[in-house]
Amino acid sequence: MFGGRWPELYSGLPVTGKPAPYPASCRPQAWAAASAGAVLTVALGLQADLPGRTLTVRPPRSMPFGELTVEGIRLGGATLRIRANRAGVVDVEGVPADVRIVHSA
């Protein structure tokens, strides 16, 4: 929506039905750009331990925002696709063969 340059402020949802950058906002804004990665990390319960060759994925058992699919997550030299359905069941594609995936506590 913002050409890869996440703004510090956006508006337009009630009027246009989609986000529009606020005219005076900085683009890109470092903390705003980093917030998307932080939200995904928390929403999917991601924790990577590459020295230990482990990827932990622990989304909530009932996804409050519905199904979530994320593509392009980098893990070392690999690119992952992670999908969590409404029940919190996770499917991870693209994980190197020597990396173990942990799904539950």
C-alpha positions as CSV (number, residue, x, y, z in Angstrom):
1,M,0.0,0.0,0.0
2,F,2.9,2.4,0.7
3,G,5.5,1.1,-1.8
4,G,7.6,-0.6,0.9
5,R,8.0,2.8,2.8
6,W,5.8,2.4,5.9
7,P,4.8,5.9,7.1
8,E,4.7,7.0,10.8
9,L,1.1,7.9,10.4
10,Y,-1.7,6.9,8.0
11,S,-5.4,7.6,7.6
12,G,-8.1,7.3,5.1
13,L,-9.8,4.1,6.2
14,P,-13.3,5.6,6.8
15,V,-13.3,7.7,3.6
16,T,-11.4,5.5,1.1
17,G,-11.7,2.1,2.7
18,K,-8.0,1.6,2.5
19,P,-5.0,3.2,4.2
20,A,-3.5,6.4,2.8
21,P,-0.4,8.1,4.1
22,Y,-0.9,11.2,6.2
23,P,0.7,14.1,4.2
24,A,3.1,15.4,6.9
25,S,4.3,11.9,8.0
26,C,7.8,10.7,7.6
27,R,8.3,7.9,5.1
28,P,9.9,5.6,5.9
29,Q,9.7,5.9,9.6
30,A,12.1,3.5,11.4
31,W,9.9,2.6,14.4
32,A,6.8,2.3,12.2
33,A,8.6,0.0,9.7
34,A,10.0,-2.2,12.6
35,S,6.6,-2.5,14.2
36,A,5.3,-4.8,11.4
37,G,8.0,-7.3,12.1
38,A,7.4,-7.1,15.8
39,V,3.7,-7.7,15.4
40,L,4.3,-10.7,13.2
41,T,6.8,-12.1,15.6
42,V,4.3,-11.9,18.5
43,A,1.3,-13.0,16.5
44,L,3.1,-16.2,15.3
45,G,5.1,-16.8,18.4
46,L,8.3,-16.9,16.4
47,Q,11.7,-17.6,18.0
48,A,14.7,-18.6,15.9
49,D,17.7,-20.3,17.4
50,L,20.0,-21.0,14.5
51,P,23.0,-22.2,16.6
52,G,20.6,-24.7,18.1
53,R,19.0,-25.3,14.6
54,T,15.5,-24.7,16.0
55,L,12.5,-22.6,14.9
56,T,9.7,-22.2,17.4
57,V,6.3,-21.2,16.1
58,R,3.6,-20.8,18.8
59,P,0.6,-18.7,17.7
60,P,-2.4,-18.4,20.0
61,R,-4.6,-21.6,19.9
62,S,-7.5,-19.4,18.7
63,M,-6.2,-16.8,16.3
64,P,-8.2,-13.6,17.2
65,F,-7.7,-12.1,13.8
66,G,-8.4,-15.1,11.7
67,E,-6.0,-17.0,9.4
68,L,-2.6,-15.4,8.9
69,T,-0.1,-16.2,6.0
70,V,3.3,-14.6,5.9
71,E,5.7,-15.1,3.0
72,G,9.3,-14.0,2.6
73,I,10.4,-14.6,6.3
74,R,14.2,-15.0,6.2
75,L,15.9,-17.7,8.3
76,G,19.6,-17.8,7.6
77,G,19.8,-18.3,3.9
78,A,16.3,-19.7,3.6
79,T,13.0,-18.0,2.8
80,L,10.0,-19.2,4.6
81,R,6.2,-19.2,4.2
82,I,4.3,-19.5,7.4
83,R,0.5,-20.0,7.7
84,A,-1.5,-20.3,10.9
85,N,-5.2,-21.1,10.6
86,R,-8.0,-19.9,12.9
87,A,-7.4,-22.8,15.3
88,G,-3.7,-21.9,15.6
89,V,-2.5,-24.9,13.5
90,V,0.7,-23.9,11.8
91,D,2.2,-24.9,8.4
92,V,5.8,-23.8,7.6
93,E,7.3,-24.2,4.2
94,G,10.9,-23.6,3.1
95,V,12.7,-24.6,6.3
96,P,16.1,-26.2,5.8
97,A,16.2,-29.9,6.5
98,D,18.6,-29.5,9.4
99,V,16.3,-27.1,11.3
100,R,13.8,-28.6,13.7
101,I,10.4,-26.9,14.1
102,V,8.8,-26.7,17.5
103,H,5.0,-26.0,17.4
104,S,3.9,-26.3,21.0
105,A,5.1,-25.7,24.6
